[in-house]
Amino acid sequence: SAASDVYKRQAKTCILLFKKIFRMRITVMHNFSMLLTQKCLSMGLIDKSYSEWLSYSIEKRATTLLTWFVLCLVGFFGFGWKLTLSFSIFFLLIRKYTNGYHAATYSHCLFLSILMEIIIFTFVSSIFYFKWALPLILTVSSILIWCIAPVNTASIHWSECELKIVKTAVRWLLFILNALAILLIKLQIAPSILQGLSAALAADAITLFISSCQKLKGGRTNENSSQTVRQKEN
């Protein structure tokens, strides 16, 4: 009982520390973006009407860099730099074209990203020595990405023409990445790159699948709301 109380207090302390760090992150990132924006304004590099856009862009990019820095630290210490680096490169490459699930807040985004990274890295590393495992992951992930990507959201808002272009780019990229995977499997070289590639495609497929489910759920909710409104009007 005494030991469980100690663990509970430690867990509460960790949660409070986690929250405090995120509050500090928000303050620091916001102050940094405002300071850099003011510097650009004073130097005459941008017009005052673009100051809000620049501040938001700086804060967003700084946040993205911080997220990847934390993810890379977790990956380096937990699974080695080769797997982490190859995963990061391939995931950023494919994610650029596919889009996918976005968490509502930064804290949720970082937590879910770390959780997914640990689970996928552990899974890919543990099944690597089964000959059928990675090809199966690559096949299933590629099929999901082929069928779902790209996901259009309110924040990106691609036009129909842009969607067709991006979809073509995604499929060509899938072809190239799968060709690379087949080459690595046949030659039996660079296992970390193969694991990183498999993990990246799996992670992207998961985020796309979640995003697709959210869109379906949102569509059904809107449809039910519309039917309720019509019934009330009648």
Disulfide bonds with the S-S distance in Angstrom:
none
